[in-house]
Amino acid sequence: MWTRRIRCSAVAIMTVFTVVGCGGAAGHHGHGGGHGHGHGGHGDQGFKSPEEWAQRFDDPARAEWQKPEAVVRHLELSSNSTVAEIGAGTGYWVVRIAPEVPVGKVYAVDIEPSMVEYTTKRAATLGFKNVEGVVGAPDDPKLPAAVDVLLLVDTYHHIADRTAYFQRLRAKIAAGGRLVIVDYKVDPAIPGPPQEMRLTPDAVVGELEDAGFHLKTRSEGALPRQYILIFTAG
Ligand SMILES: C[S@@+](CC[C@H](N)C(=O)[O-])C[C@H]1O[C@@H](n2cnc3c(N)ncnc32)[C@H](O)[C@@H]1O
């Protein structure tokens, strides 16, 4: 049950979304760990309160449709892999990936400093020493080093000028590395971001091929709400 405070906070978030014209219907945002949009022109204004977003992103009910173990298996990690999640939010994925790469590294990248702070504290509290927070810019994740796996979950569609962005990012993927995109299917029956913000897998593949990536694996059946696309950078 939501407390009164959380309920009020959620209403405040909805109000912000309505004002910035990025949706706001309960069906778009009240979907247990799924999503939120406050991004006027892709400069996200709506992810400034990690404690409130954690109610949604880290809702235990998310596991039912998010199937985090299955997603992490798709990453094909080794104990020494270096991983970056762009748009790490409250660290839902970071705390699941960190124990899989005990002698590797996880960069938790977000354009929202409060999200980065929240995730790095969360990882430290759990005892993970291999997590580093990175405050990115909307057009540059500012990765300190090349990575084996670059992951974006429910974040790809927030990025502006994607072809140019990912063209630049290719240099930050180590030899043999992969780019993994998990994002919402275009289907009004599937809760999540507003339909007009979603991208079909074909659209994502087209953009990333234009940026120089090659599709390796395409999965539209592993998860009920999202597709998983895996690319190589070579
Ligand atoms: C819907 S949340 C997803 C959070 C997390 N990936 C998850 O699955 O729980 C999207 C996140 O992407 C961040 N974001 C939006 N645009 C970004 C950009 N250009 N670079 C990095 N992060 C971005 C937002 O601040 C937000 O924390």
Ligand as a Chemical Component Dictionary entry (heavy atoms), coordinates in Angstrom:
data_LIG
# 
_chem_comp.id                   LIG 
_chem_comp.type                 NON-POLYMER 
_chem_comp.pdbx_formal_charge   0 
_chem_comp.three_letter_code    LIG 
# 
loop_
_chem_comp_atom.comp_id 
_chem_comp_atom.atom_id 
_chem_comp_atom.alt_atom_id 
_chem_comp_atom.type_symbol 
_chem_comp_atom.charge 
_chem_comp_atom.model_Cartn_x 
_chem_comp_atom.model_Cartn_y 
_chem_comp_atom.model_Cartn_z 
_chem_comp_atom.pdbx_ordinal 
LIG C1  C1  C 0  13.213 5.291  -17.495 1  
LIG S1  S1  S 1  14.694 5.584  -16.602 2  
LIG C2  C2  C 0  15.441 3.967  -16.687 3  
LIG C3  C3  C 0  16.287 3.635  -15.468 4  
LIG C4  C4  C 0  16.935 2.252  -15.488 5  
LIG N1  N1  N 0  17.627 1.994  -16.718 6  
LIG C5  C5  C 0  15.920 1.162  -15.238 7  
LIG O1  O1  O 0  15.683 0.333  -16.127 8  
LIG O2  O2  O -1 15.384 1.112  -14.105 9  
LIG C6  C6  C 0  15.651 6.540  -17.729 10 
LIG C7  C7  C 0  16.913 7.151  -17.115 11 
LIG O3  O3  O 0  17.709 7.670  -18.183 12 
LIG C8  C8  C 0  18.276 8.903  -17.789 13 
LIG N2  N2  N 0  18.622 9.598  -19.031 14 
LIG C9  C9  C 0  17.813 10.246 -19.906 15 
LIG N3  N3  N 0  18.512 10.730 -20.941 16 
LIG C10 C10 C 0  19.807 10.376 -20.739 17 
LIG C11 C11 C 0  21.030 10.580 -21.464 18 
LIG N4  N4  N 0  21.082 11.248 -22.610 19 
LIG N5  N5  N 0  22.178 10.066 -20.945 20 
LIG C12 C12 C 0  22.163 9.372  -19.767 21 
LIG N6  N6  N 0  21.036 9.164  -19.038 22 
LIG C13 C13 C 0  19.885 9.655  -19.515 23 
LIG C14 C14 C 0  17.206 9.543  -16.918 24 
LIG O4  O4  O 0  17.728 10.541 -16.056 25 
LIG C15 C15 C 0  16.663 8.309  -16.166 26 
LIG O5  O5  O 0  17.352 8.098  -14.953 27 
# 
loop_
_chem_comp_bond.comp_id 
_chem_comp_bond.atom_id_1 
_chem_comp_bond.atom_id_2 
_chem_comp_bond.value_order 
_chem_comp_bond.pdbx_ordinal 
LIG C1  S1  SING 1  
LIG S1  C2  SING 2  
LIG S1  C6  SING 3  
LIG C2  C3  SING 4  
LIG C3  C4  SING 5  
LIG C4  N1  SING 6  
LIG C4  C5  SING 7  
LIG C5  O1  DOUB 8  
LIG C5  O2  SING 9  
LIG C6  C7  SING 10 
LIG C7  O3  SING 11 
LIG C7  C15 SING 12 
LIG O3  C8  SING 13 
LIG C8  N2  SING 14 
LIG C8  C14 SING 15 
LIG N2  C9  SING 16 
LIG N2  C13 SING 17 
LIG C9  N3  DOUB 18 
LIG N3  C10 SING 19 
LIG C10 C11 SING 20 
LIG C10 C13 DOUB 21 
LIG C11 N4  SING 22 
LIG C11 N5  DOUB 23 
LIG N5  C12 SING 24 
LIG C12 N6  DOUB 25 
LIG N6  C13 SING 26 
LIG C14 O4  SING 27 
LIG C14 C15 SING 28 
LIG C15 O5  SING 29 
# 
